[in-house]
Amino acid sequence: MKRFAYLCIILGLCSCTNLDTDFSNVFESVQKEQKEVLPELKTEKIVLNVYAPEGILKSISDRLKSGYVREYTGTYRTNYEVYVGDYVSIPLNIGEDTYNVVSYPTGVQYDIQIKDNKLRFRSLYQGNYELMLYSGGAFSRKIKIDNKLNYEFTEQNNYDIISQSYAQRNLKGLNDGVAIHRIAFPNSFRDKELSFLLIDLAAKDGNTKIIKDEINFLKKNISLSEYDKLQLIKALEVMQGVNYEVPSELLKYNDQSQGLNMDVAKLIMNKPNIMPSEAAFLEIVYKNTEDNKQIGQVLGKWYTDNGNAVKGRQYLNNSQTVEFNTSFGNVVKPEEEIQITQEEIQTPAQSLEEKNYAQYKKFFNDGKRNFDNENYVEAVMYFEKALGMDKGYNEQKDVYFYMGQSHFRTGDYSKAVTELKKSLNLEKNGEKKAEIYYNIGMLYEKLGDKDQARNYFTYVIQNYKDSPWSVKSSMKILQQ
């Protein structure tokens, strides 16, 4: 039972999110220290299988539990080595009292302390750690500590068994494999990919702890792109009925991506319990969205359930197309609204609205005709005029789409991306969205951002499998 408990500690420490863990509590709990005559540290070359990570984690757990100390006696050295999980004790020259870690694997944690004229070091992460030692504030010497596993295997081998565990939907095997990967290959280019594999499988399993840990890791170490956020939303969507907290990274309102904002809002509204920070995000979306009745109903119920009946009633009334009469403090009945609407049909203001839409439609059609005739500069001019008169008309998404395509054909790729993303935020047709995602991928490829291009092509393949744009996206990835 003790071994199991200690393994749990290791799994927590080695998880790709628990890089903030304070190791000192673990280290200080070790009572027994052993010493040895220093042998050469050797590593055993192995080929991992799906069961190996659990055994390696147990081996590290045993080393931590033993509190083994690799103790050097001479001060002439500059290079030191130690196994992951063990302490290394380095004697200091007379006067050496402070240190500065100048180089280490990015994003890892380690424990260093000076006591009894010795520097003691331990870390769970493989790699080289370089330190500058000082005596009375003056530089004394530079030392390097090689912290290494006693097993040697390739990163590709590790990745292959991770992929195998993911394919088999083996969450524990996947978690163990990723933990070993984090220990053996810290700050890997695969870190983000592995986190999303864990999030995907943990979401299907309802494991909120792993999801929270992985999201914290991503937040600390990796900047999430719009594509990454869409993938995160997609993974969390399967957790209907499970209580979890929407990551704070998703609760940042994006003025340039209303589609992303709405996806996050839908994710929140499907939760059994909404947190205050999530309700605050819904309020921002509510204020910036015309079709906001469903959001209003959710906010109204949330405020009512949380003791603010007045504000809850306001949202509920607004979501039912009931407005407050601020002059008399009472509510206008729906029947009265219908009468007003019927009268307004005959007003000059309505006639002006019809004229505005007619002119808007003319500019749009003129732009479309120029686009079809390959007069792209003129097309943009007409589309911009149409947008100047736009009042949320249905054609707005098409205006942005053709503006983006026009900029695409004139070589202004950055503007094209901006306009197509605006179109994507408004588009509801799945086939058309697949086309836009594909075109944005093409534009990023033109801009030289192959990683972002691949992200968009991959998104089309994963989410629009039956679309011809999925086939085209697959071909683009094969050509990269």
Legacy VTK file of the C-alpha trace (Angstrom):
# vtk DataFile Version 3.0
C-alpha trace
ASCII
DATASET POLYDATA
POINTS 480 float
0.000 0.000 0.000
2.906 2.342 0.790
4.401 1.689 -2.636
1.078 2.497 -4.276
0.797 5.767 -2.376
4.313 6.762 -3.334
3.642 5.930 -6.988
0.637 8.227 -6.847
2.956 11.022 -5.719
5.252 10.338 -8.638
2.436 10.263 -11.125
1.296 13.620 -9.796
4.788 15.087 -9.995
5.455 13.717 -13.445
2.115 14.632 -14.928
2.543 17.115 -17.724
0.683 19.710 -15.727
2.101 19.444 -12.254
5.297 21.310 -13.040
4.396 23.742 -10.277
4.603 21.004 -7.638
6.719 21.919 -4.634
9.185 19.038 -4.471
10.542 20.152 -1.105
7.718 18.425 0.758
8.669 15.117 -0.831
12.380 15.622 -0.399
12.159 16.737 3.235
10.085 13.664 4.094
12.991 11.391 3.245
14.689 10.354 6.452
17.143 7.716 5.353
20.280 8.650 3.447
22.749 6.165 2.048
26.284 6.711 0.791
28.450 4.750 -1.578
31.856 4.599 -3.179
31.143 6.198 -6.539
30.777 3.743 -9.412
30.352 4.860 -12.996
26.710 5.509 -13.800
25.567 3.176 -16.535
22.321 3.165 -18.486
20.485 0.146 -19.828
19.244 0.353 -23.402
15.695 -0.956 -23.687
12.765 -1.031 -26.105
9.561 0.141 -24.468
6.267 -1.697 -24.677
2.906 -0.517 -23.324
3.659 -2.012 -19.900
7.144 -0.509 -19.496
6.181 3.022 -18.330
4.450 1.677 -15.224
7.575 -0.280 -14.297
9.867 2.694 -14.879
7.640 4.898 -12.739
7.804 2.319 -9.967
11.605 2.252 -10.250
11.736 6.043 -9.862
9.277 5.798 -6.979
11.552 3.320 -5.208
14.563 5.601 -5.672
12.671 8.554 -4.237
11.531 6.481 -1.298
15.056 5.250 -0.519
16.446 8.785 -0.391
19.678 7.570 -2.001
22.496 10.126 -2.135
25.287 10.008 -4.697
27.990 11.788 -2.746
31.131 13.274 -4.260
34.107 14.015 -2.035
36.521 16.120 -4.122
36.050 19.727 -5.191
38.186 19.466 -8.306
35.357 18.289 -10.548
33.233 20.389 -12.866
30.979 17.596 -14.172
28.689 15.500 -11.993
26.106 12.840 -12.764
23.143 11.353 -10.934
20.163 9.151 -11.688
16.701 10.723 -11.909
15.095 10.441 -8.470
18.402 10.355 -6.532
20.174 13.142 -4.715
23.644 14.259 -5.700
25.789 15.861 -2.986
28.594 18.157 -4.192
31.245 19.503 -1.774
31.820 23.252 -1.912
35.111 25.102 -1.804
35.814 27.337 1.172
33.589 30.407 0.992
31.232 29.120 -1.694
27.814 29.992 -0.337
25.463 30.868 -3.199
24.542 29.549 -6.640
22.695 30.500 -9.790
21.137 27.943 -12.141
22.005 29.284 -15.590
20.854 26.407 -17.796
18.294 23.626 -17.389
15.504 21.936 -19.397
12.772 24.510 -19.929
9.672 24.221 -17.786
10.970 21.656 -15.267
11.242 21.760 -11.489
14.249 20.849 -9.348
15.307 21.007 -5.718
18.625 22.601 -4.722
19.852 23.514 -1.288
23.159 24.353 0.383
23.770 22.803 3.777
26.891 21.864 5.741
29.170 23.220 3.012
27.581 20.922 0.416
25.239 21.564 -2.478
22.473 19.004 -2.798
20.435 18.598 -5.964
17.572 16.405 -7.166
15.121 16.523 -10.062
12.676 14.151 -11.714
13.499 15.464 -15.181
16.324 14.209 -17.355
18.785 16.715 -18.755
21.816 18.894 -18.078
21.694 21.481 -15.313
24.444 24.129 -15.249
25.149 26.170 -12.119
27.408 29.100 -11.303
28.874 28.984 -7.780
29.834 32.163 -5.924
32.031 32.927 -2.929
31.221 36.141 -1.095
29.363 37.411 -4.143
32.292 36.765 -6.513
32.208 34.067 -9.187
34.020 30.904 -8.119
33.342 28.170 -10.686
30.815 26.633 -13.053
29.558 23.074 -12.650
27.321 20.815 -14.704
24.997 18.088 -13.397
23.899 15.349 -15.799
20.567 14.085 -14.430
19.697 10.896 -16.302
17.410 7.902 -16.277
18.994 4.521 -15.693
17.073 3.313 -18.762
17.821 4.527 -22.263
15.194 4.469 -25.013
14.332 6.608 -28.027
11.768 9.376 -28.092
10.130 7.746 -31.113
9.784 4.451 -29.234
8.156 6.329 -26.333
5.812 8.138 -28.714
4.848 4.883 -30.448
3.703 3.232 -27.207
1.808 6.411 -26.285
0.024 6.249 -29.641
-0.727 2.576 -29.062
-2.295 3.266 -25.657
-4.372 6.064 -27.182
-5.578 3.810 -30.008
-6.566 1.172 -27.441
-8.383 3.810 -25.338
-6.135 2.855 -22.414
-6.195 6.025 -20.297
-3.872 4.718 -17.577
-1.351 3.451 -20.125
-1.536 6.766 -21.949
-1.070 8.747 -18.737
1.925 6.620 -17.712
3.468 6.877 -21.177
3.121 10.666 -21.205
4.532 10.897 -17.663
7.656 8.988 -18.761
7.911 11.152 -21.869
7.831 14.291 -19.718
10.606 12.876 -17.510
12.830 11.573 -20.293
12.272 14.289 -22.904
11.258 17.515 -21.134
10.225 20.484 -23.254
9.536 18.260 -26.265
8.011 19.525 -29.501
5.305 16.901 -28.907
4.147 18.348 -25.559
1.035 20.005 -26.944
0.030 16.989 -28.996
0.390 14.662 -26.005
-1.683 16.963 -23.815
-4.515 16.944 -26.331
-4.377 13.145 -26.569
-4.797 12.952 -22.798
-7.567 15.565 -22.784
-9.462 13.718 -25.513
-9.311 10.335 -23.770
-9.915 11.795 -20.305
-13.005 13.647 -21.580
-14.451 10.414 -22.958
-13.702 8.757 -19.604
-15.080 11.679 -17.565
-11.755 12.188 -15.773
-11.901 15.868 -14.865
-8.638 15.810 -12.883
-6.492 14.864 -15.872
-8.291 17.438 -18.023
-7.678 20.180 -15.467
-4.032 19.198 -15.074
-3.427 19.154 -18.826
-5.131 22.490 -19.361
-3.007 24.039 -16.615
0.081 22.667 -18.324
-0.961 24.100 -21.697
-1.759 27.445 -20.123
1.653 27.639 -18.463
3.860 26.344 -21.255
2.107 26.748 -24.598
0.238 29.549 -26.347
-3.081 28.202 -27.642
-4.092 29.087 -31.191
-7.710 29.417 -32.316
-7.440 25.921 -33.742
-6.194 24.577 -30.386
-9.163 26.153 -28.627
-11.577 24.590 -31.108
-9.989 21.198 -30.456
-10.305 21.753 -26.710
-13.971 22.657 -27.060
-14.567 19.578 -29.195
-13.029 17.353 -26.494
-15.041 18.955 -23.688
-18.324 18.676 -25.597
-18.491 14.939 -24.854
-18.636 15.639 -21.097
-22.319 16.541 -20.965
-23.700 15.955 -17.499
-20.231 16.068 -15.903
-19.411 19.013 -13.658
-16.149 20.715 -14.644
-14.783 24.240 -14.938
-14.310 25.706 -18.402
-10.622 26.662 -18.810
-9.921 30.341 -18.283
-8.152 30.425 -21.669
-11.521 29.810 -23.327
-13.223 32.552 -21.310
-11.309 35.334 -23.045
-13.762 37.063 -25.384
-12.340 37.276 -28.905
-13.537 40.286 -30.917
-12.198 38.703 -34.099
-13.886 35.329 -33.674
-17.557 35.462 -32.794
-17.885 31.845 -33.907
-15.377 30.768 -31.270
-17.191 32.861 -28.656
-20.479 31.156 -29.508
-18.892 27.700 -29.362
-17.625 28.461 -25.852
-21.051 29.833 -24.886
-22.745 26.619 -26.057
-20.208 24.587 -24.085
-21.059 26.550 -20.937
-24.818 26.321 -21.460
-24.624 22.516 -21.699
-22.976 22.248 -18.270
-25.033 21.094 -15.273
-23.525 23.850 -13.068
-22.289 27.193 -14.349
-19.481 28.987 -12.496
-19.553 32.800 -11.918
-16.648 33.352 -14.345
-18.537 31.377 -17.000
-21.721 33.384 -16.408
-19.672 36.579 -16.821
-18.458 35.335 -20.197
-22.036 34.523 -21.238
-23.050 38.102 -20.382
-20.375 39.494 -22.705
-21.522 37.204 -25.524
-25.148 38.122 -24.800
-24.412 41.848 -25.175
-22.529 41.353 -28.448
-24.903 38.892 -30.145
-28.221 39.609 -31.797
-29.585 36.061 -31.617
-29.172 35.856 -27.863
-32.506 34.513 -26.563
-31.133 31.141 -25.500
-28.225 32.787 -23.676
-30.703 35.130 -21.966
-32.789 32.203 -20.764
-29.716 30.466 -19.315
-28.516 33.661 -17.606
-32.002 34.363 -16.267
-32.234 30.924 -14.680
-28.671 31.179 -13.336
-29.255 34.537 -11.637
-32.605 33.374 -10.241
-31.079 30.175 -8.856
-28.253 32.181 -7.292
-30.507 34.602 -5.411
-30.735 37.561 -7.810
-34.354 37.252 -8.909
-34.567 40.808 -10.276
-31.684 40.407 -12.691
-32.839 36.903 -13.532
-36.282 38.209 -14.435
-34.761 40.879 -16.682
-32.850 38.306 -18.702
-35.842 35.970 -18.868
-38.176 38.738 -19.996
-35.753 39.978 -22.638
-35.221 36.458 -23.956
-39.009 36.177 -24.408
-39.139 39.428 -26.422
-40.689 41.317 -23.510
-39.330 44.813 -22.945
-39.455 47.053 -19.901
-41.325 50.357 -20.223
-38.898 52.673 -18.468
-41.431 55.529 -18.312
-44.027 53.707 -16.229
-42.042 50.889 -14.685
-44.321 48.146 -15.972
-44.063 45.587 -18.723
-45.328 45.957 -22.279
-47.481 42.987 -23.207
-46.660 40.915 -26.285
-50.036 41.766 -27.870
-49.208 45.476 -27.661
-45.871 44.830 -29.332
-47.613 43.122 -32.242
-49.873 46.135 -32.757
-46.901 48.481 -32.737
-45.049 46.322 -35.229
-48.020 46.288 -37.601
-48.253 50.080 -37.473
-44.539 50.511 -38.071
-44.804 48.594 -41.318
-46.487 51.646 -42.816
-44.005 54.217 -41.442
-41.476 56.145 -43.571
-38.700 54.617 -41.430
-39.601 51.167 -42.715
-39.567 52.474 -46.274
-36.064 53.839 -45.681
-34.987 50.448 -44.385
-36.238 48.794 -47.552
-34.312 51.303 -49.634
-31.178 50.709 -47.589
-31.407 46.973 -48.105
-32.077 47.394 -51.817
-28.943 49.542 -52.215
-26.975 47.107 -50.036
-28.058 44.202 -52.225
-27.095 46.141 -55.369
-23.573 46.785 -54.066
-23.264 43.113 -53.150
-24.428 41.937 -56.572
-22.100 44.420 -58.312
-19.217 43.086 -56.231
-20.164 39.502 -57.036
-20.348 40.271 -60.749
-16.898 41.876 -60.719
-15.546 38.892 -58.771
-16.935 36.465 -61.365
-15.307 38.584 -64.084
-11.984 38.433 -62.165
-12.017 42.164 -61.457
-11.001 41.606 -57.866
-9.982 45.162 -56.936
-13.331 46.507 -58.128
-15.105 43.665 -56.375
-13.525 44.614 -53.026
-14.617 48.219 -53.562
-18.277 47.204 -53.962
-18.155 44.751 -51.077
-16.769 47.464 -48.804
-19.632 49.768 -49.851
-22.098 47.020 -49.010
-20.564 46.545 -45.565
-20.886 50.279 -44.966
-24.664 49.868 -45.217
-24.865 46.462 -43.516
-27.300 46.018 -40.648
-26.758 42.358 -40.019
-28.311 41.194 -43.273
-28.196 37.502 -44.215
-25.739 38.196 -47.027
-23.097 39.554 -44.646
-21.283 36.213 -44.389
-21.124 36.035 -48.198
-19.746 39.565 -48.439
-16.882 38.630 -46.113
-16.333 35.377 -48.002
-15.995 37.032 -51.399
-13.867 39.829 -49.950
-11.536 37.193 -48.556
-11.418 35.366 -51.881
-10.736 38.640 -53.702
-7.800 39.455 -51.421
-6.606 35.858 -51.875
-6.461 36.286 -55.642
-4.699 39.645 -55.436
-2.038 38.211 -53.124
-3.035 40.079 -49.968
-3.061 36.900 -47.882
-3.217 38.479 -44.424
-6.336 40.480 -45.285
-7.813 37.390 -46.884
-7.402 35.428 -43.635
-9.076 38.223 -41.660
-12.107 38.395 -43.958
-12.551 34.638 -44.256
-12.484 34.260 -40.472
-15.276 36.846 -40.258
-17.258 34.826 -42.772
-16.548 31.637 -40.830
-17.937 33.193 -37.642
-21.283 33.828 -39.362
-21.544 30.757 -41.573
-23.830 27.940 -40.385
-23.695 25.601 -43.383
-21.268 22.743 -42.657
-20.098 22.266 -46.242
-19.394 25.969 -46.623
-17.519 26.037 -43.302
-15.337 23.158 -44.511
-14.515 25.183 -47.628
-13.594 28.243 -45.573
-11.402 26.256 -43.176
-9.622 24.743 -46.170
-9.076 28.154 -47.768
-7.683 29.588 -44.532
-5.273 26.643 -44.429
-4.206 27.465 -47.998
-3.632 31.083 -47.002
-1.465 30.168 -44.026
0.544 27.956 -46.367
1.019 30.955 -48.653
2.107 33.009 -45.649
4.734 30.389 -44.829
3.069 29.198 -41.624
2.992 25.488 -42.404
2.111 24.450 -38.856
-0.991 26.612 -38.805
-1.894 25.455 -42.315
-1.642 21.838 -41.219
-3.841 22.629 -38.207
-6.648 23.886 -40.446
-6.320 21.013 -42.924
-6.377 18.534 -40.036
-9.472 20.197 -38.605
-11.315 19.740 -41.911
-10.288 16.072 -42.072
-11.427 15.369 -38.512
-14.692 17.300 -38.554
-15.925 17.142 -42.159
-14.989 13.603 -43.154
-17.647 13.275 -45.883
-16.808 16.599 -47.514
-14.682 16.860 -50.672
-12.722 19.510 -48.802
-11.573 16.741 -46.468
-10.020 14.893 -49.398
-8.348 18.079 -50.616
-7.022 18.739 -47.109
-5.539 15.236 -46.935
-3.763 15.811 -50.239
-2.353 19.119 -49.012
-0.930 17.494 -45.874
0.675 14.737 -47.959
2.296 17.365 -50.177
3.854 19.261 -47.247
LINES 1 481
480 0 1 2 3 4 5 6 7 8 9 10 11 12 13 14 15 16 17 18 19 20 21 22 23 24 25 26 27 28 29 30 31 32 33 34 35 36 37 38 39 40 41 42 43 44 45 46 47 48 49 50 51 52 53 54 55 56 57 58 59 60 61 62 63 64 65 66 67 68 69 70 71 72 73 74 75 76 77 78 79 80 81 82 83 84 85 86 87 88 89 90 91 92 93 94 95 96 97 98 99 100 101 102 103 104 105 106 107 108 109 110 111 112 113 114 115 116 117 118 119 120 121 122 123 124 125 126 127 128 129 130 131 132 133 134 135 136 137 138 139 140 141 142 143 144 145 146 147 148 149 150 151 152 153 154 155 156 157 158 159 160 161 162 163 164 165 166 167 168 169 170 171 172 173 174 175 176 177 178 179 180 181 182 183 184 185 186 187 188 189 190 191 192 193 194 195 196 197 198 199 200 201 202 203 204 205 206 207 208 209 210 211 212 213 214 215 216 217 218 219 220 221 222 223 224 225 226 227 228 229 230 231 232 233 234 235 236 237 238 239 240 241 242 243 244 245 246 247 248 249 250 251 252 253 254 255 256 257 258 259 260 261 262 263 264 265 266 267 268 269 270 271 272 273 274 275 276 277 278 279 280 281 282 283 284 285 286 287 288 289 290 291 292 293 294 295 296 297 298 299 300 301 302 303 304 305 306 307 308 309 310 311 312 313 314 315 316 317 318 319 320 321 322 323 324 325 326 327 328 329 330 331 332 333 334 335 336 337 338 339 340 341 342 343 344 345 346 347 348 349 350 351 352 353 354 355 356 357 358 359 360 361 362 363 364 365 366 367 368 369 370 371 372 373 374 375 376 377 378 379 380 381 382 383 384 385 386 387 388 389 390 391 392 393 394 395 396 397 398 399 400 401 402 403 404 405 406 407 408 409 410 411 412 413 414 415 416 417 418 419 420 421 422 423 424 425 426 427 428 429 430 431 432 433 434 435 436 437 438 439 440 441 442 443 444 445 446 447 448 449 450 451 452 453 454 455 456 457 458 459 460 461 462 463 464 465 466 467 468 469 470 471 472 473 474 475 476 477 478 479
